[in-house]
């Protein structure tokens, strides 16, 4: 028996989407079709295509939709069930990518790390910062969100970074934050903060491997830019 409601899916559109997805894998559906089918699981008796297209128009991309906060999604008319469907898809994608980073030397697995950071942070509407703590083998021992701020600023305190690194016995750290503007180019403040943290941690024997800035258009590494 079909799970499509004949009152809203007489043409079999939803069934065709399902069949294409199952047969064709991850690239079988367009972005709006992925959102459409995801919403259909939470709202089975409604045509979800217009809402899917509206969400993409509002948030700009698939990543933008997945990373939108619950309040923003609710303002677009999504029910709690539909919001939960969006957020479980986001959580699953980020968890899958993070799994490629854990238990592997981070510096030898840089592409996997930046893929994870992009999924987790690139499309956030406000700036946030995290610190990745590594052991002497460069394995990730803690991934901590340390600050969530405004649209253009998240506070990172040098003393707090140093204190936490000592608590965890970190051999090295990687600083990460996002630029909601989409442009990952480091600001003068980003460069100055990085130098302050490097200076504070050096006497403690803790290395700052990098400061990665993530934006919708990509990422910037201060070490690759010669700024560390």
HELIX and SHEET records of a PDB file:
HELIX    1   1 UNK A   13  UNK A   24  1                                  12    
HELIX    2   2 UNK A   25  UNK A   27  5                                   3    
HELIX    3   3 UNK A   31  UNK A   42  1                                  12    
HELIX    4   4 UNK A   49  UNK A   59  1                                  11    
HELIX    5   5 UNK A   62  UNK A   67  1                                   6    
HELIX    6   6 UNK A   70  UNK A   75  1                                   6    
HELIX    7   7 UNK A   80  UNK A   99  1                                  20    
HELIX    8   8 UNK A  106  UNK A  109  5                                   4    
HELIX    9   9 UNK A  110  UNK A  121  1                                  12    
HELIX   10  10 UNK A  158  UNK A  168  1                                  11    
HELIX   11  11 UNK A  188  UNK A  202  1                                  15    
SHEET    1   A 5 UNK A 140  UNK A 148  0                                        
SHEET    2   A 5 UNK A 128  UNK A 134 -1                                        
SHEET    3   A 5 UNK A 172  UNK A 178 -1                                        
SHEET    4   A 5 UNK A 207  UNK A 215  1                                        
SHEET    5   A 5 UNK A 218  UNK A 221 -1                                        
END                                                                             
